[in-house]
């Protein structure tokens, strides 16, 4: 966006490849293209950044693949329920499971539509701004002050309360409970109910799109657009220090000693520990340094990828074309695995998110073959033990622990897919430590830039003293998952800063 506005843009990337978590590679075997980390772009497709850049990015090769069946849940007993992009069909299917549950679904996603101006104004706008003050004043006038307070009270409910009070069917409870983990929360966390409804609304409206040819193609499209407008990109360029003079950011110094002057501003897409640690050093304001010491990162992420000899034959019918299927028994199971990981334990029964990219994009692998993308969003960052008591641990992730945990995941898959192990051509696992080694922003393998609990979200993200994306140092801006509006592939923080510059 800055390059399109005519700004002189220099993008410095620490790694040898562009894109951060948007990475695709032949992780298992040649000819099999895996999204090693991020995979689903629903937040980008439904956000303002895509509205502004989508056509230009398409010119540079960005294309999305879709399925009308974005998500499902599969329980240990083989029961399942699929969410489609057809609301009427969802209502009918949910009411068939339990009378009234379909109507409750319609009311829940309908409430997101009804409150969209307020909700997405807060999630997608600069919180410390006249526009947000005007939005809140307008909503207070429209609803009445009591009505606005009641709205926020309802929005702060935990997902457990929402699901157990609203849905009688255990299958529907199990369908939505795992999605709280993808919001950096748990079913017990404040406002996880509202985020669960937002996810349900977004999946029903936009599905779970993936990038044709792999997530790395998205980074390629951004590169093309930036360079088309005269921007320069350097990979393998590790910024070791942001240069500050007179309280103003004036440039950067690379690890090799080269210094570069900023014509206007420095924008850092990093976690607080990087910004107020090595990048600023003694120039970091004392209050920010102190607040950063208390900043909490969330659970780690574990990735497991398979190259298969054929498409998986699920023992439960109806899952063949689903983009993302969660394997869990429900709220209690999600809560248990989350709690174990939070306490530093390898979950006894981890919550699995299973993607089938080749079902949406056959170009990802040779004809007749298949790949699986498995994410465990509740892996411990630092290991204190094994909740099942069967995997020896020694405090850190190493190859034997990683592969033993992958075996645990594979056993769960094998219970639900006919002849699964006989179809495996290759597998590749990435522990939280592996992910951090690949991307320094993933502190402890945390893919969300820090815990997303209410004390570290909205006006308190990343730090209590934060004002939009500015810092106490003039001309230095902070963006990324650690900043408002939080994690995901929405591009929200960069979009807001680009708008401010424009």
KOLZA-120098 format. One record per residue: residue in one letter; x, y, z of N, C-alpha, C in turn. Coordinates in steps of 0.2 Angstrom, whole numbers, plus 5000, padded with zeros to 4 digits. Atoms other than C-alpha are relative to their C-alpha. Layout:
N
AXYZXYZXYZ
...
END
This chain:
502
X500449945000500050005000500450065000
X499649945000501450125004500450014993
X499750005007502350084987499550034995
X500649985005500650114978499950085001
X500149934998500550284987500650044998
X499449965002502250334980500650015005
X499449994995503350314995500649954998
X499450035001505050254994500149945005
X500150064995504950075002500649954999
X499550055000506349965007499849955006
X500250064996505849795015500649965002
X499550044998507149705025499849945004
X500250064997506849525029500649965003
X499550044997507949425041500249934997
X499950075003507749255033500150014992
X499850005007508249205015499450004996
X500650005004506449195010499550055002
X500549954998505049325010499449965003
X500750024998503349295019499949985007
X500150024993503649245037499649935000
X500350064999502349115041499649984993
X500250025006501749115023500549964996
X499550045002502848975018499849934997
X500250075003502648825006500749974997
X499450045002503948695002499849934999
X500150075000504148514997500349975006
X499750024993504348475015500149925001
X500050074999504048285013500449974994
X499750035006504448234995500050054994
X500149965006504748314978499450004997
X500750005003503148364970499450015004
X500649994995502148384986500150075003
X499949934997501948564991499550015006
X500349994993501548595009500050075002
X500049934996501048755018500349985007
X499650034994502348725032499750045006
X500349974994501448855044499350024998
X500749985001499948965039499749974994
X500350035005498748895027499350044997
X500749985002496948975027500050085000
X500049935001496649155021499350035001
X500749974999494849185027500050075002
X500049934997495349345037500350054995
X499849955005496249415022499550024995
X500549995005494849385010499450045002
X500649964997493549465022500250075003
X499849934997494649615027500150054995
X499949945005495049785020500650004996
X499450005004496749745014499949974994
X500150035007496149625001499550044996
X500549965004494749744996500550064997
X499649955003496149874993500549974995
X499550025004497449764985499949934996
X500250075003496549604979500150004992
X500050005008496449654960500850004998
X499349995002498249704960500449935001
X499750064998498849544969499849954995
X500250055005497849444957500450004993
X499549995006498849514942500649975001
X499450034998500349454951500049935002
X500050074999499749274952499649985006
X500350034994498749264968499349984999
X500650035002497349144966499849965006
X500250044995496249064979499649944998
X500350065001495548884980499549995006
X500650004995493848854989499749935000
X500550064999492648714995499450035004
X500649984997490848735000500049975007
X500050034993491348635016500650025004
X499449974997492548745026500249965006
X499850034994492548655042499549945003
X500450064997491948495052500349985006
X499750034994492248405068499949935000
X500150075000492548225070500249985007
X499950024993492348145087500349935001
X499750074999493147985094499649954998
X500550055001491547885092499850004992
X500149995007491547935073499450044998
X500549955002490148055074500350074998
X499749945002490348215065499550054998
X500449955003489548375059500450054995
X499649965005490048485044499650074999
X500249935002489848675042500150014993
X499949985008489448725024499950085000
X500149935002489348895016499350024998
X500749995001487448875015499750015007
X500350004994486548945030499449965001
X500650034999484948875027500149925001
X499850074999485748705025500349985007
X499850014993486648725041499550005005
X500550004996485148775050499649945000
X500350065001484248625044500449945003
X499650054998485648505048500150005008
X500049994992485848575066499449995003
X500650014996484048575070499849925000
X500150085000484048385064500449975006
X499750034995485348355077499750015007
X500349984994484448445091499550064998
X500549955002482848545089500250075003
X499849934997483248735091500750014999
X499349995001485148715088500150044993
X499949965006484948775070499850075000
X500249934999483948925075500550045004
X499549964996485248965088500650024996
X499449985005486648955074499850064996
X500249945005485649075063500050065005
X500049944996485449195078500750025002
X499349984998487249185083500450044994
X499649975006487949225065499650064998
X500449945001486549345063500250065004
X499849954996487049435078500750044998
X499449975003488749465070499950044994
X500249955005487949535055499750065002
X500449944997486849645065500550055004
X499549954997488349715075500650014997
X499450005004489549715061500350075000
X499749945000489749905061500450015006
X499750004994490249905079500649955001
X499550054999491149745080500650014996
X499450005005492249755064500350075000
X499749934999492449945068500650005005
X499550014994493349895084500649954998
X499550055001494249745077500450034994
X499749985006494749835061500350074999
X499849935001495050015065500550025006
X499649974995496250125075499650015006
X500449994994495650115093500050075003
X499949934997496350275099499950054994
X500149965005495550385086499350035000
X500649975000494150505083499449964997
X500450045004493350385071499749955005
X500350054995493150255085499650035006
X500449964995492550385098499350014997
X500649985003491250435085499649944999
X500450065001490750255082499749985007
X500350014993490550225101499450045002
X500549954998489550385103499349984996
X500550025005488450335088499649945003
X500350064998488150165095499650015007
X500349994993487750225113499450044999
X500649975002486450345105499549964997
X500550055003485650205095499849955004
X500250054996485650075108499850035007
X500049984993485650185124500649975003
X499450024996487050175136499949945003
X500150074997486350025145500049954995
X499950055005486149935129500749994997
X499350015002487949965124500449965005
X499650044994488549905141499849934999
X500250075000487449755139500349964994
X499750045005488149715122500749985002
X499350024999489949725128500049945006
X500050054995489449615143499949934997
X500250065004488749485131500649984996
X499450025004490349495120500549985004
X499450034996491449455135499949935003
X500250074998490649285138500649954998
X499550055003491849135137499649954996
X500350055005491449005124499649945003
X500450054996490948875137499350025001
X500749984998489548975143499550014994
X500449995007488949015125499849934998
X500150075003489048835119499649965004
X500450044996488348745134499350035001
X500649974999486948865136499650004994
X500349995006486548885118499849944996
X500150065004486748715110499949935004
X500150074997486048545116500449954997
X499750055003486948445103500850005002
X499350014998488748385109500450014993
X499649995007489248385090500150074999
X499949935001488948565088500450045005
X499649974995489748615104500749984998
X499350025002491248515098500250034993
X499949975006491148595081500450075001
X499849934999491448775088500650005005
X499550004995492548735103500750014998
X499350005001494148705095500250074996
X499949935003494048875085500350055005
X499749954995494448965101500850005000
X499250015000496248895100500350044995
X499749965006496448975083500050075001
X500049934998496049145091500550015006
X499549994994497449115104499750005007
X500450004994496149085117499849935002
X500350074998495248935126499350015001
X500749994999493448895129499850045007
X500149964993493648975147500250075000
X499849935000494349135141499550054999
X500449945002493449305141500050014993
X500249985006492649355125500249944994
X499950055005493049185117499449984996
X500750015004491149165113499950044994
X500149965005491149315103500549994994
X499650025005492649265093499849944997
X500250065003491949095091499450024995
X500649985004490349175083500350044994
X499649975006491549285072500249954995
X499850065004492349125066499549974996
X500550035003490749045062499750044994
X500249955005490149195053500450004994
X499549995005491749215043500049934995
X499950065004491849025038499449994996
X500650015003490049025033500050044994
X500049955005490249185023500549994994
X499450005004491949155015500449944999
X499750075000492448975018500750005003
X499350004997494248925022500549994994
X499650005006495148975006500849995001
X499350005000496948925002500350034994
X499749975006498148994990500249944995
X499850045005498348904973500749995000
X499350015000500048824973500450015006
X499750004994500448854991500050075003
X500049934996500449005004500650044997
X499549965003502149054997499950044994
X500249965006501349114981499750075002
X500249944997500549244992500550055001
X499449964999502249314997500350024993
X499749995007502749304978499650064997
X500449955003501249414973500150075004
X499849944996501649544987500650034997
X499349985002503449544981499950044993
X500149985006502849574963499750075000
X500449945000501649714968500550065003
X499649954997502949804979500550024995
X499449995004504349794966499750044993
X500449965006503049854952500050075001
X500049934999502950014961500650035003
X499449974998504750044964500349985007
X499850024994504949964981500649954999
X499450055000506549864985499949955006
X500150064995506549694995500749975000
X499450034998508149625003499849945005
X500150064996508049445010500749995003
X499450014997509449385022500350065003
X499849934997509549565029499850005007
X500250004993509549545048500150075003
X499949934997509249715056500249985007
X499850024994510149705072499950065005
X500149944996509849885078499650054996
X500449945002508550025075500450065002
X499649944998509550195075499650055002
X500449954997508850325086500550065002
X499649944998509450505087499550055002
X500549944998508550645097499349975001
X500750034999507150525101499649984994
X500450025006506750485083500449954997
X499750055004507050335073500250024993
X499749975006508250385059500249944995
X499750055004508750215051500149935004
X499950074997509350035054500749984999
X499450035002510949945055500049925000
X500050075001511149765048500549975004
X499650044996512049625057500750014997
X499349995003513549655045500350065001
X499749934999513749835050499750054996
X500249955005512949915035499450045004
X500549964997511850065041499650034994
X500549975005510350135031499650055003
X500449954998509450295033499350004998
X500750005001507550305034499850074997
X500249935003506850445023499450035004
X500649974996505250455034499949965006
X500250044994504950305046500349944999
X499850074999505450135052499449975003
X500650044998504050005053500349935002
X499850074998504449845063499549955001
X500550064999503449685062500449955004
X499650054995504149595077499650005006
X500350004994503549545094500450055005
X499849954995503849665109500749995002
X499450024998505349565115500650024995
X499549985005506249595099500150084999
X500049925001505749785097500450035006
X499849964994506149835115500649965003
X499450034998507649715117500550024995
X499449995004508949695104500050064995
X500149955005508249815091500150075002
X500049934997508149965102500650015006
X499550004995509349915116499950065005
X500049954995509750065128499550064998
X500449955002508650175117499249985001
X500750024999507050075122499850045006
X500349964994505950185134500049955006
X500050044994506050115152499349975001
X500750034999504150095153499949944996
X500250055005504049995137500549935002
X499650064998505549885143499749965006
X500250034994504749855160499349964998
X500650035003503049815151500149934996
X499950065004503849695139500249945004
X499850054995504649595154499349965002
X500650034997502849555159499549974994
X500350025006502249515141500049935000
X500150085000501549335140499949984993
X500150045006501749225125499549945001
X500450064999500449085122500349944999
X499750075002500548905118500450004994
X499650015006501648835105499649974995
X500350035006501148765088500449944998
X499750065002501548595082499749984993
X500250015007501448555063500249934998
X499950075002501348385055499849994993
X500250005007501348355036500149934997
X500050075003501048195026500050004993
X500150015007501348145008499649935000
X500450065000500048005005499949974993
X500150045006499847874991499450014997
X500749995003498047914989499650055005
X500549964996496648024996499849965006
X500250044994496247985014499349974999
X500750035000494747865016499750005007
X500349994993493847935031499549945001
X500550054998492847805040499350035001
X500649965000491547935043499950044993
X500149975006490747995027499850075000
X500249925001490548175021500650045002
X499449964998492348235026500550004994
X499550005005493148205009500250074997
X499949945003493048385003500050065005
X500049954995493148475020500750035000
X499349975000494548605021500349995007
X499750014993494848595040499649965004
X500450044996494248455051500449995007
X499750014993494548455070499849935003
X500150064996494748295079500050015007
X500149994992494148315097499349975002
X500750024997492748255108499650055002
X500449954998492148425113500350055004
X499849954996492248565125500549985005
X499550034995493048465139500649984997
X499450035003494248385128500550064998
X499649945003494848555120500350035007
X499849974994494948625138500549965003
X499550044997495948485144500750004997
X499450005004497248485130500350075001
X499849935000497348675131500450015007
X499749994993497648665150500749965001
X499450044999498948525149500650044996
X499549975003499948625136500250065003
X499849944996499848785146500449995006
X499650024994500548695161500749974998
X499350035002502048635150500049924999
X500150075001501348455147499849994993
X500250025006501248365131499349975001
X500750034999499348335129499949934999
X500150075000498748165132499649984993
X500450015006497448185118500050074997
X500049935003497948345108499450014995
X500549975005496648445098500350004993
X499750005006497048415080499650044995
X500349975006496648525065500349974994
X499850035006496748425049499850034994
X500249975007496848515032500149954995
X499950045006496648425015500150054994
X499949955006497448555003499949974993
X500150035007497448434988499349994998
X500850015001495548414990499850074997
X500249935003495448604986500550024994
X499549985005497048624975500449944998
X499650065002497548464966500750014997
X499349995002499148554960500549995005
X499650014994499848524977500449945000
X499750075000500348344973499949974993
X500150045006500548214959499349985000
X500750025001498948154952499949935003
X500150064996498148024963500249995007
X499750004993499148064978499650055004
X500449954995498648174993500550035005
X499649974994499448285007499550015005
X500349984994498848315024500450055004
X499749954996499148475034499749995007
X500350014993498948445053500450055005
X499849954995499048585066499849985007
X500150014993499148555085500050075003
X500049934997498648725092500150005007
X499950004992498948675110500649955002
X499450034998500748615111500450045005
X499649954995501848675126500650034997
X499449965003503148805122500649975004
X499450044996504348725136499749945003
X500350074998504048545141500249995007
X499950024993503848505159499849925001
X500250074999503148325156499549984995
X500550035004501948215147499449985004
X500650014997500148215152499849925000
X500150085000500048025147500549965003
X499550034996501647985156500449944996
X499650055004502347885141500650024996
X499449975004503548005132500550035005
X499549974995505148035142500250074997
X499949935002505448225142500650035004
X499449974997506948335147500050075000
X500049924999506348515147499950034993
X500049975006506548555129499849954994
X500250045006505948495112500649984996
X499550025004507148385103499749954995
X500350055005506948255089499749945002
X500350064998506548105099499350025003
X500649974998505148205108499550024995
X500449975006504548285092499749944997
X500350065004504348115083499649965005
X500550044996503548025098499450045001
X500749965000502248165099499749994993
X500350015007502048145080499749935000
X500350075000501747955083499350015004
X500649994996500348005096499550034995
X500449975004499548115083499849954994
X500150045006499747985069499549945003
X500450054998498847855080499350025000
X500749985000497347965082499750004993
X500250005007497247985063499949934997
X500150075002497447805060499349975002
X500750024998495847775070499450024996
X500549975004494847875058500149994993
X499950005007495647845041500249934998
X499950075002495547675033500749994997
X499350025003497347595030500450065000
X499649945001498147765034500749995000
X499350014999499847705039500349974993
X499850035006499947595023500050054994
X500049955006499647755012500550055001
X499549944999501047865020500649994996
X499450015004502447895008500550045004
X499549964996503348025020499650045005
X500349954995502948135035500650045002
X499549954997503848285042499650045006
X500249964994503548365059500450065002
X499749944997503948535066499850015007
X500249984994503948565084500050085001
X500049934999503748735092500750035000
X499349985000505648745094500250014992
X499850005007505848705075499750074997
X500449945003504548845070500450065002
X499749944998505448975081500750014996
X499350005003507148925073499950034992
X500249985007506248965056499850074999
X500349935000505449125061500150035007
X499849974993506149225076499450035003
X500649974997504449305078499549955004
X500450054996503649145084500449985006
X499650014994504349155101499749945004
X500250074997504248975109499549974995
X500550035004503248925094499350035000
X500649974999501849045098499850034993
X500149975007501049085081499550065000
X500449944999499949225088500350065003
X499649934998501249355093499950015007
X500249994993500749335112499349985001
X500650024998499349275122499550054998
X500649955002497649355116499550015005
X500449984994496849365133499850075000
X500349935001495849525136500550055003
X499649954997497249605146500650014995
X499549985005498349595130499750004993
X500449995006497049635117499750075000
X500349935001496149785110500550065002
X499649944998496849945118500649985004
X499450034995498049835129500549964996
X499550045004498949755114500550054996
X499750064996500349735115500150025007
X499949984993500649845130499550055002
X500549954997499549945142500050074998
X499949935002500250105136500050014993
X499949995007500150075118499450044997
X500549965003499250205107500049984992
X500050035007498850125090500649974999
X499450035002500450075081500650045001
X499449964998501550215087500349985006
X499650014994502950205099500250065003
X499849944997503650325111500650034997
X499549985005505050345098499750034994
X500349975006504550465084500249974994
X499950035006504450395067500149925000
X500050074999504450215074499349975001
X500650045000502950105071500149935001
X500050074999502549935077499449964998
X500550035003501549815067500149925001
X499950075000501249625066499549975005
X500550034996500249495076500050025007
X499949984993500849565093499650075001
X500449944999499849725089499350004998
X500750005002498049775086500050004992
X500550044997497049695078500149925002
X499850074997498049535083500249964994
X499750055005498549375074499549984994
X500350025006497949295058500350034994
X499749985007498249325039499650064998
X500449955002497249485039500350064997
X499749945002498549615036499850065003
X500349954997497649725048500450065002
X499649954997499049815057500350044995
X499749975006499949855041499650054996
X500549965003498449915033499850075003
X500249944996498050035047500650055000
X499549965000499750105047500150044993
X500049975007499750135028499550054999
X500549955000498150225030500250065003
X499849944996498850335043500550044996
X499549975004500350375031499750044994
X500449975006499150405017499750065001
END
